[in-house]
Amino acid sequence: MPIFIPPYAGEEIKSNAEVKIYKVLQDLDLKNAYVLHSLGLPRHNVKIYGEIDFVVVCEYGVACLEIKGGRVECRGGKWIFTNRYGHENESLKVLMLR
């Protein structure tokens, strides 16, 4: 099991998707691995505060995970992203800019 920093999933996690991924990452069979949760960024081009949801560091490399809740589907050859409020976007770029 990876070592988590911080070592717990705090109650401040409001995203159900992040809670689910936290549990999945706990079950990974990675030795000498670290998972940094909610890592604050020193600066952001647009926002006052930015963060990376999860950073996984292990012998295979480093992965930065930005977790988005909601649904993803393909309709007529276009990818549709629906957030938890039911708002749809046809482009990942549009979703990431919000």
N, C-alpha and C positions, 0 to 999 in steps of 0.2 A: 504494500500500500504506500502511495506517495506521502511525503510529509507536507502538510498544509500550513501555509502562513497567510493569515492567522490560523491557528489550529482548530477552528470551529466555524460553523456557518452561523453567523449572527442573525438575530431577529430583524436587523435592519435590511436584510435581503427582501425586497418587495416583489421581485420577479420570480414567479413559479418556475419559469424556464431555467433560471440560474440555480435554484434549489435542486431541480432534477439533475442538471449537469454536475453540480457539486457531488451528489450521491453517486453518479456514474464514475466520476473521477476517483472517488474513494475506493471503488471496487477494481480499479486497474491494477494489473499485476506488473507494476514497474518498480524495479529496485533502484535505490539511490536517486529517486525522483522527487522533485519539489513542485508544488502547485501554489502559486501566489494568487490570492483572490482579491479582486477589486483594487488593483494596483494603480495608484494615482499617477498621472502623467505630469511632468514638470511644466509643460506648457501645451496649449492647444491653439490651433489656428482660428477657431471660431468661438468655442465655449470658454467660459471662465474656468471651469473645472472639467477635466477629462480623465477617463480611467480605462483600463483594460480589464475586462471581466475576469479572465483567467489567463495566467501565464504558466505553461507546463514546461519544466526544465528537466531533461532526462538524458540518458546516454545516446538517445537517437537524435537529439537536437532540442530546439526551443519552439513551442507553438503558442501563439497568442490567440485567444478565443474571445470573440465578441458574440455574446448570446442574445438572440432575438426570439421572443415568444411569438406565437401565432401560427399561421398555417402557410404552407407553400404548395402550390399546384401548378400544373402546366395546362393551359387552355388555348387551344388553337395555335400551338407552337410558341406561345408567350408564357413566361413565368409570372405568376401572380402571387404576391405576398400580402397576406391579410393579417393585420395586427390584432391584439387582444380586444380592441374596441370595434372591430369589424371594418376598419378602413383598408381599402385595397390599393396596392401600388403595382404597376407593371414592370418596374425596373428596380434592380437591387441598388443601383446608383441613387435613385430617388429615395429609397428606403434608408440608405446609409447617410444621406445628407440631412435627414430630419432629426 
